[in-house]
Amino acid sequence: MDGPYESAARFRVALLTFQRQTEEITARNGLTTQRYLLLLLTRAWTDRGETVTVTRLCEPLQMTQSAVTQLVLGAEQAGLLRRSPNPDDGRSHHLRLTATGARRLQRSFEQLGEERARLRESLAVLEPAS
């Protein structure tokens, strides 16, 4: 069995590998990693019937509201998202994927399947903190 430092080092390498593979795969599909995560969150929440707004995206994206707004506007200009006025709050918009955004997300998501599996394996062998 590996010691705690060995396990932690292997896990960090697995995270780095996952991040690099994500960058390569999303770029091949015309996305940045930030846009990929934006689309992924939007799809996950809308699949559950939940609304997606800039404010709601701030915490999981770990970005300020103005930074998320810029990310959303860029994704909208790229044809990946569409915004519609929030009927309950005229200051905000609901976000949904466009067909183009859904296709690029789907391709990236499928191509990252093996990497997600490898990362899950790394998590499974990580030693608990003492």
N, C-alpha and C positions, 0 to 999 in steps of 0.2 A: 504494500500500500504506500502511496506517495505521502510525503509530509505535507503540512498545510501550505508551505510556500510553493512547493511543486504544483500542487493542485490549483492554487491561486494563479500561478504563472501560466499554466496550461489554459485555464479559463480565460485569462486576459488575452492570450494569443487567439483563442477561439472567438472572442468578441471582436478583436481587430480584424481577423479573417472575415467574419460575418459582415462587418462594416465595409471592408474593401470590396467584397463580392456584391454587396448591395449597391455600392457606388457604380461598379462596372455594369451590372445588370440593368439598373434603372437608367443609366446613361444610354445604353443600347436601345432602350424603349422610349427615349426622348423625355426622361424625367430626371430631376435632381432628387437626392435622398429626402430633402425637405418636402418637395412636392409629392413624392411617393408616400411619405407618412401622412401628409395632408389628405391625400386621396384615400388612403387606407382607413384613417379615422372617419372620414366622411362616409365611406361605404359601410363600415361597421355600424355606425350609429344610424344611418338611414335604413339599413337592413333590419334594425330593431324597431323601426318606426319613430325614431327620435329625431328632433330637429338639430341642425348643425349651424352654429353661428360663430363669428370671429371670437367673441368673448369666451365661448365654451372651448374653443381650440387652444386658448392661451396656455392653460396649465399643462395639458399633455405635450404640447409642442415646446414647452419651456421657453416661450417667447413673449415679449410685450405685445399689447394689443396693436400698437402701430406696426410692429414687425409682422404680426399675423395678417393684418390688413394688407400690407404690401405683398406678402406671399399669396394671399387669396386673389388680389387684383392681378398679379402676374399669371397665376394659374387660370384665371378667367380669360385674360388676354390670349393665352396659349390655347384656349378652347377646351380646357380640362374640367372646369367647373362652371356652373351658372349660379348667379345670385338672383333671388326673388325677394321682394319686400316682405318683411315680417308684418303680418296683419295686426299683431298685438303690440308692436313697438316700431314705430316709423323710423327709428334711428338705426335699426339693424336689418340684416338680411338673412334668409335661410339659404343654405348652400346645398347643391346637389351636383353629382357627377354628370358630365355630358357623356355621350356615347364614346367620344374619343378618349376622355379621361377614364372611363370604365374599361375600355380595351387595353389601354396602356397599363393601368393598374393590374388587370387580370394577367397580362403577359408577364409583368414583373413578378407578381405574386407567385405564379406557377413556376417560373424559372428560379425563384429563391427557395423553393420547397426543400431541396436537398440541404441547403445551407441552414435553414431553420431546424431541420432534423439533427444536423451536426451540433448546432448550438444547444439544442435540448439534451443531447447526449453529454455534452460538457457540463451542463447544469446538474445532471443526474450524478456525476462522479465528484462534484465539488464537495469537499469536506465541510461539515458544519463548523461554524465558528466556535472556538472554545472560550 
